[in-house]
Amino acid sequence: MMKFFIALIVLSSYNSFSQEKGHLTYKEVFQDTTRIILTEENNTYQPDYVVTIKHDRNFNEALNTIKNEPKKFLIVVYDAPNIETYNNYLHYVGNYVLDTQRHMYYGYEKEFDRFEFCFIKNTDKAYTNTFKKQMNASIAYYNASGDCLYYLERPVAAEMEFYEWDTLYKDLINANKLVTCDKLFTAENTSIKDMKNAFLIASDINHWETGDFIMADEETEETLNYYNYLDEAEQGYQLKASKELVIQRWKNTIEILAKESTLDNRIISAIINELSRQGFSKALFNESNKLLREDDFVALAYLFNNYDEIVTKTRADYDYLYMDEHSLIYSIMIPLRETMDKDNQPSNESVQKAINYFHKLMANYEENTIIESYFIYSLSFTDETTEFLKNYDHYFAKYANGSTNLITNLDKYYNLEKESNDALQWENYKREFVALANISATFILNHSKEKDKIQKAIYWLETCLPIDEKKHESFATLSKLYYFFGEKEKALAMAVNAIDYAKKEAADEELLSELVKNKKKIKENTY
């Protein structure tokens, strides 16, 4: 009976409480029937510090309290001016008080002091929301600069039991990054220091691809959502900087940094993320196009020119981004391959640019067979037959040169690569060498039926057979090569070998079926 009586007193006194004191503490909130009630029998929660939230400020006063607090936000409730609605508002604020008190049992903790509140009567003409002419009941979220990050068009009664304060805060921090970097991108006289910071902030924006709100791409009309929990927000801060402006500023920033004598480790990380389209262009514009832009080639030049210094850094220098010589070279090569891939429809100019970049890499690191083999692999995605043959011939001759056997040469280059890549395994190294021979032979089949080229491809694969652990693929490719070379009997024998080895190597039924079809086509001359 005692508990019920206390709850009635508190609920009926909310209105007079707000008028007289203008703040809530955890003690008042605890006396609601929906939560623990402090009575003589149940008064065990006695924190050393008591959280107090002022709730009766007007909009300007409330906003002024956070103007020097960039990590705090103002929650504005805009609703009907009656006791019931105001009690709902106090209930909503009370939930935040309870949540915050958990973090401040022994004393004030600034990192958990995250929100201020104010209640705006819907008859108050002094408060306007810039997104709609006709205002309805809503909850809006503002940053310290007075920008409305987004708002929910709903009465506060619908949010009375809201408890996801931590998630909400992360969403607002994320949205505020968008605002911060956008203002730096669009300002006329942004310093290089601030511009670098803008790109680092932009790269750190979490982007949930939910297809909801915030910003629409003019060409696709697809919308991007930067929020998580409140992804039903009807409106939010809209990015003012265009993609063209941001990319131009990125290019200019790297060009300026290239003239400086010291490296910026954070920018190195940002460059690598952007080259893989996991950086600012994805966060801001949902960029997924793998083709390298003009600014990307400038970024690649920056990495290339500072390569020797970058590889001396430790993982901690790059916020624990894995950055040894092995992974750095792939950070450069993978974007080049994507730009050479004909499925991505690159221009001939872009393909030649990427090829030239590979040549520069190989010229500077002559003994690095990883660069050379990856370049050949990248060429297999193009129609550059002459370039492919020239480079694979040169590569293969290093290993099969006649003076020493294949295993000896493989071992030599394996040990050279092992010096910069501790994770490299001998079996994998051999397997990848054979795989590249198969890729190269298949490239010849797809691009030329000239007998001298086919004969070369046969030589590559037959040289690799002794070290090939899974011979069915090599035999299958050889069967086609011999077929087009005009030796049908050998082609048929190779096709049979492919099936036999596939069975020994426990290949799946789908693969076996393909190998049987291959044999049939050779036998029936239907290739």
N, C-alpha and C positions, 0 to 999 in steps of 0.2 A: 504494500500500500504506500509505503514511503517513497519508492522509486517512481511510481505513477504520479504522485503528488508533485514531486520536484520537477518532473518533465513538463507538467502543465504550466507551472510558474514560468519556466524558461521560455517555452514556446510563445506564451502570451505576452512575454515582456520584450521580445526581440525588437519590436518597433520603438518602444520607449528607450530601450537600451541603445539603439543606434543613434537616436537623437541626442541622448545625454552624454554618451561616452565616445561614440564614433570609432570604436575598435573592437576586435574580437581577440580573446585569448583562448588557449586550449581548455581552460577551466570551464568557460561558458559553453563551449562546443561539446564537451564531454557530457553535459547534462541533457542532451537530446535523447529521446527514447530509442533512437536507432543506433545508439552507441553505448559505451560503458558509462554508467552513472556514478558519480562520486557521492557516496553516502558514508556514514560513519563506519559501516561494515565493509565498504569497498573503496577505500581511499588509499590505494597503494601506489599510484603513479604520481610521484612528487619530483619532477625534474628540477635541476639546479637553475636552469634558465627557462623562462616562460616566453613562448612566441606570442607576439602581439601584432595584429594586422589592422591598420586603419582602413575603414571602408566607406567613409562618408565625404571624401574629397570630390570636388568637381573635376571635370576632365583636365583642364589646364593645370590645376594644382597637382593632380595625380601624375600627369605626364612630367611635370617639373621635378618630381621626386626621383625620376630615373634618368634624367637628361645626362648625368655624368656617370651612369652605370650601364655601359654597353652590353653587359650580360644579363640585364634585367629587362622585364617586359611588363607592359600595362595591359590588363584585361578589362575591357569596357563592356559592361552589360547595359543594353539599351532596351527598356521595357516599360510596361504600363506603370503609372505612379500610384500603386495601391499597396496596402499592408501585406496582402498575400504574396504579391510578386516580390516585394522587398524581403520578406521572410525567406522566400525561395533563394534570393540572391545571397542572403546571409548564410543560408544552409550550404550553398555552393562555396562561398569563401571559407566557411568552417571546415569543409573537407580539406582545403589546402592547408589550413592551420594545423589540423591533425597530422597530415602527411609531413609537414615541415617540422613539427615538434619531435617527431621520431628521430630526426637528424640532429636535433639541438638539445638533447637531454642534459648534457653537461655544460653547454655554453653556446654562444652565438657562432654559427658556421656560415661564413659569407657565401660559399659556393652553393648553399641551399636556400639562400635568400634570393628568390628568383622572380617573384611576381608582386605587383601592386594592383589594386582594384579600384574601380569606381562605378557607380550606378548612375545612368543618365535616364531621366524620365523621357518618354517618347513625346512629350509636349515641349521639351526643351529645344528651342530653335537655335541655340548657340552651338550645339553639337551637330556636325554634318558628316556623313560618311560619303566620301567622294565617288563611290562606286555606283550609287543608286540615287535617283531623284526621290523616289517614293520609299521611305524607310519603314521597315517592319522590325519587330522584335529581333534582336541579334546580339551576338557576342563577338566582339572584335579584339584583335591582338595587335598591339603597337610596340615598336622598338623605341630605343632611347632618342632617336632622331625624329620621332613623330610619324614614321611611316606605318601605315596599316598593312601588316604583313598578309593577313587574310581575315575573313570573318565568316561566321556561321549564321545564317538567317533562321534563327529558332529562338523560342522563349527560354529564359533561364531555367524554368521549371523542367525542361527536358534534360538539363545538365546537372540537376541537383545531386545526383549520386556519382558524379564524375570523380574518378580517382586516379586516372592515368597522368598524373602531374609530371612525372619524370619523362614519359614519352612525349607529352606536349612540349616540354621544355626543349628536348632534343630537336623536335620539329621546328620550333621557333628559332633556335640557334642555326639550324640548317637554312631556314628561309632568310635569316639575317645575313648569312654569308652571301647570298644572291644579291641582296641590296648593297652590301658593302663593296663587293667587286664591281657591280654595275656602275656605281657612282665614280669609282676610280677609272673605269674604262671610258666613261663619257666625259669626264672632266678634261678641259683643254690643257691644263698645265700640270698633269700628274707627274711626279718625279719618278726616276727609274726605280728608286727604292720602293715607292708605293705601287708602281706598276708590277714589279716582281711579286709584291705581297698580294696584289689583286689576283694574279694567276695562281698563286699558291692557295689562296682562299677558294677560288673557283674550282680548282682541281679537287678540293676536299668536300665539295657539295655532294651529299648523298642523293642519288637520283633513283626514284622508284618508278618503274615503267608501268604505271597503272592506266595511262591514257586519260587522266583526269586533270582538268583545270590548269591554271596558271598562265601558260603561254602557248600560242598556236603558231606552227610553222606556216608561213604564207603560201608555200607551194603545196604542201601535203595536207594542210589543215589539221595535222595531228597535234594534240596537246601534250604538254609535259607537266608532270606533277613532281614538285620538290618536297612534298609533305608525305607523311606516313599515316599516323593515327587520324589526322583530320583531313583525309584526302577527299572528303565531301565538301570542302570549302568552296563557296560559290565564287570567290574572287580573291586575288592576292596581289602582291607586288609584281608588276610586269617588267620583265627585262627590257630596258630601253636601248641598250647597245646592240647593234646588228651583228650577225656572224662575221660579216666582212670587216667591220671595224675592229672587233676583238682579235681576229686572226692577223690583221695588219699590225695591231699593237703588239701582238706576240712576236711577230717577225722583227719588228723594230727593237723590241726588248732584247732578243737574242743577239741581234747585230751590235747593239751597244755593249752587251756583256762580253762579246767576242773580243772587244778591244781592251778589256780589263785584264790585269795580270793574275788575279786570283779567281779560283773557281768558286761558284756558289753551289754547294752540294744539294740544296733543296731544289734549285732550278734543274740540276742534272736529273733528279728524280722526276720532276714535272715534265721534262722533255721526253724521257723514256715512257712515261704514262701516256703522253699525248701521241707519240708515234704509234703506240698500240691502240689508240682511240679509247683509252681508259682515263683520259685527263679532262681538261676544262671543256673541250668541245663536246664531249659526251654529256658532261654534267649540265652544260648550259643549253646545248642545241640538239642533244641526242644524236650526235654525229656518229655514224657507223661506217661511212665510206672509207675503205682501206687504202684507196689510192693516195699517194703522197702529194701534198700540196706544195706550193712554192716555199711556204714557211717551214715545212717539214724538211726540205732539202737544206735550208739554212740551219735548222736544228741538227741535222745529221753532220753537217760540216763542223759545227761546234763540238759535237761528241768526237768526231774523227780527229780534229786538231788537238784535242785535249786527252786523247785516248790513253797515252802512256801515263799521264798523271792520274786519270780517273781510276785505272786499275790498281793503283797503289793504295787507294782508300780502303777503309774497313767497312763492314756492314753498318756499324753504328754511325758512320759519316753520312749515310743515306737513309736515316731513320729505319735501319734494318732492312732496307731493300737489298735483296741479294745481288751483290755487285762485284763479282770477280771477273777475270778476263773472259772466261767462257760465256757467262751470261750477258756481259756487256756486248760482245760481238754479235750475239743473237738479237739483242735489242736493236742493233743497227741493221742486221741482215733480214730479219723477218718482215719489217715494213717494205724493204726493197723487193722482196719476193712478191708480196701482195700487189705491188705496183706493176710487176712484170706479168702477173697472172692474167691471161687473156679472158678468163671468165669474169674478171672485174672490169673489162672493157677499157683498158688504159689507152691513152693516145700513144702513138709511136714515139713522140718526143719524150714522154714519161718513161717508156720502156728503155730508151737509149740512155736517159739520165741514170736510171737505176743500174744498167749494165756498166756504164762508165764508173759509177761509184764502187761497184764490185772490183773493177780493174784497179782502182786506186787502193782499195783494201789489200788486194793480192800483191800489188807492187810493194807495199810497205811491210807486209808480213809474208814473205815468200815461202817460208817453211810451214806456214799454218795451213795444213790440209783441210781443216774444218771449214775455213773460208772458201777454199777452192771447191770442195765437194758440195757445199751448200749453194754456191753459185751455179754449179751444174744442175743441181736439183731445181733451183729457181728457173733456170733456162728451160727445163722440161715442161713448164707451164706456158711457154711461148711457142711461136712458130719460127724462132731464130735458128734455123737448121745449121747454117754455116758456123755461127758463133758457138753453138752447142758442140758440134763435132770437133772444132778446133780445141776447145777447152777440155772436153772429155778425153780426147787423144793424148793431150799433154799430161793430164792427171793420171790416166791409166799407165802411161809409160814410166811414171815414177815407181810403180809397184811391179810391173811386169816388163823389165828392161832387158831381159836375156842374160845379163851378166850375173845376176843373183836371183834366187827363187822368190816366189811371191810371198811366202811366209816370212822370210828374212826381211824383205822390204816393209811388209805390213808391221812387223815388230819394231822396226826402226822408227817409223812415223807414229806408231802408237805410243812409244816411249817419249817422243817429243811432245805429243799432245797431252800426255799424262802429267807433264810438268806444270801445265796451267789448268788442268782439270782433274782433280783428285778422284772425282766420281766416275771417270771413264773406266769401263770394263773391257777386257780383251775380247771376250765373246761378242759383246755388243759392237765393238769396233769392226771385227770381221764380218758380222752380220750386216752392218750398214754398208760396208764396202761391196758386198755381194748384191745387196738391195739396189744400190746405185747403178751397178752394172745392168741389172734387170730393167731399171727405169730407163737407162740410156738405150738399151736394145729395143725396148718398146717405143721409145721416141723415134728411132730410125724406122721401125715398122709403120708408124703413123705418118711419117713425113717424107719417106723416100722408098722407092722400090729399086733404086740403082744397085746393081750387084756389088760394086766395090764397097759401098756403105754397108750393105747387108753382111758382106764377108767380114768386115771389121766387127760388127755386132756379134757375129758367131764366135769370132776369136775372143772377144771380151768374156762372153759367158762360159765358153769351154775352158778358158784359163781359170775361171772362178770355181768351176765344179768341184775340185778336190777339197775346197774349204767351205762348200755350201752345205749347211746343216739341213736345210729343207729344199731338196733338189727338185721337187715337183714344179715349182714356179719356173726355174731356169729351163727345165726340159720342155715345159709348155711353150715358153717363149722361143726356144731353139727350134721347136717343131714348126712354128710359123715362119721363122727366118729361113730354114731349109726349104720350106714349101715355096716361098717367094724367090729363093735362090735357084729354084728349078730342080732340086733333088728330093723328089717325092718319097722315095723309099726311106731315106734318112729322116725325113719329116715325120713319116708314119712311125718309125722306130722311136723317135723322140717323144711322140704323142703317147705311145704305149708306156714308155719309161715314166712319163709324167703321171699317168694313172697309177702305175705300180708304186711309185714313191709316195703318192698322195695317200694310198691305202696304208702303207707302212707308217706314214707320219700322222695317221689318224685324222685325216682331213674330214670336214663335214660333208654331208650328202649334197649340199648345194654346189660346193666346189667340185666334187667328183662328177656331178652331172655336167658342169661346164667343160671339164676335161674330156668327157666322153663325146660331147658335142663337137669339141675341137678336133678330136680324132676322126669323127664322121665327116666333117667338112674337108679335111685333108684327103681322106679316102675317096670322097665323091667329087673332089675338085670344085667345091662350092665357095671357096674363099674369094 
